[in-house]
């Protein structure tokens, strides 16, 4: 009589991404958060600037905020 062979399927082990990839993803998240913060800051501060400088468009205002943020050194974690 033949013996039955019972195959067992082993679960696949998940391999974490390389540490360099995690670092890149973290940087991307931080950059996206900075852009969101800058946009919200521009929304909040534009009415006051428009009252003082009526010729300034929102586009000009937000561009100046992003330019000011880029001129300050970035924090390293």
C-alpha positions, 0 to 999 in steps of 0.5 A: 500500500502506498503512503500518502504524502501530506504537504504542509504549506509554510507561511511566508515570512515578511521581510521589512524594507531596507532601513534606507527605504524607511528613511526616504519614506520618512523624509517624504512624509516630513516634506509633505507635512511641511508643505501642508503647514506652509499652505495653512499658514498662507491661508491664515496670514493672507487676509492681513497681508491683503489688507496691507498690500491689496495688489498682492495675489494669493499666489504671490503670498504663498510663493513668498511663504514657501521661499522663506521656508526654503531659506531657513535650514532644515532640521535633522532628526 
